[in-house]
Amino acid sequence: MKSKNTLVAGLFVLCLVALLAILVQSRAANKPVSASVDTPTLVARLFNSHNLWKTISGTAAITYYNADGAIQQAFSDQFAYSADGLAAVEVNQIDGAQSARTMTFISDGVTAMQVTWGAGTYVVQSTEHFMQDLTALPASAAQVETRDGFPVIKRHPIAMFSPDPLVDFLFPVGLAQRQGIYKVVGADEVSSRKTTVVEYFWAADDVLPVARYWVDDEIGIILQVHNLDQEKPDRVLGEIMITSLSVDQPIESLIVFPQTDGLTKEN
Amino acid sequence: MKFTIRFFYSSLLIVVALLIGTLPVLGAIYTISETSSDFFGVSLTNVSALSCNNGNAKATQQATYSTFTASGSWYAYVGTRDWEAFICHNGGSLPAVRYHIVANTGENWYTTVNFENWLGYVDIGNFDNSNTSGRTQMTNQCVTGYACDSYRWIYYDWVRYSTW
């Protein structure tokens, strides 16, 4: 009888210890890693990002979701940019196992060409109508001009002429000029690179963020984006994730304008 | 005495030089004007929203990306120099819009603006020649690589431009 009681008590203690271990482990897993920078430093990095690299190239996955969480549209994106205006972008639409070439964009810094493969059309344009003088870009929130209470946002010139869906995140100086609130919420790794996780709210009294960004600790570009539903917590409407990234590697060999045989000029 | 006269003439020269340097600046009055509301193509709905600059905007729905059934475009005729589009964020998911800007010289360019990201005035390009005018055209067609469905509203508020 005594040994039976001891066995029951032993099992009870064992269960308690196991429960405690599970509880401790799950708490440790959910605990956010503390960020190494505060919010003002992070925003300053967004303003200055385009000065922190000479070239970037890599691949990304872009996914948009329906209200029920199913994938609505998915794209793969290959990109290469230099700070002085070279650009090479290839966007493919993904449908299950199928991948369809959708858009190519090439810029040699003077002339830019976009091919929309599905429509069989292309556009050639000069880059001269976009701001050439980067010193005109605001370097801090204090330098952002406002009109009628709204900001006048100066996007990076490459962000203006590239139709790449990633481009505002690779040149985040425009995003830094918005009037909403950024809040650093933690740290994480994306594609083996250290990032600071920040949430963006349209207004100071908003309860839910409209987006969550993973900002590269070294060069300030945004490596991952979650566009969030302001009605439902943590419901992701759209997601961008950089899956590979090279910094300051030569990209000149990628600047090749596509053949236009069989294509119709748009402009 | 000589020194006083020299000092007087030097001062006079400096004042004249400053006046000459200032006159062109005074003559070039910087103004900002709103586009006329000439719309062509699709039917635009009037909306009232606080986030739109003056509480009013026009809107249309984006085409269903698979069929482009509601395809259309509209124009606004604008002046010269720096062009800014006012992006009115009225909640929900917004589309990306590809602006086509056409100068009367024949020059033209495209710029894509993801409405999802912005609230306020966004730079959409400029002409170097202040005597050039033109028009901007927006369409409700999908932009490759961006989210697109017929539930996304394109809010058209102001396109502004500056002249000197």
Interface residues (C-beta under 8 A of the other chain):
Chain A: I62 Y64 Q72 Q73 F75 D77 V91 Q93 T102 M103 Q114 T116 G118 V123 Q125 S126 E128 H129 F130 M131 R147 D148 F150 P151 V152 I153 K154 R155 M160 F161 S162 P163 D164 P165 D168 G174 L175 R178 Q179 G180 W202 N227 Q230 L237 G238 N267
Chain B: I32 N53 Y65 E84 F86 H89 G91 S93 A96 R98 H100 I101 E107 N108 W109 Y110 T111 T112 N114 E116 N117 W118 L119 G120 Y121 V122 D123 I124 G125 N126 F127 D128 V143 T144 G145 Y146 A147 C148 D149
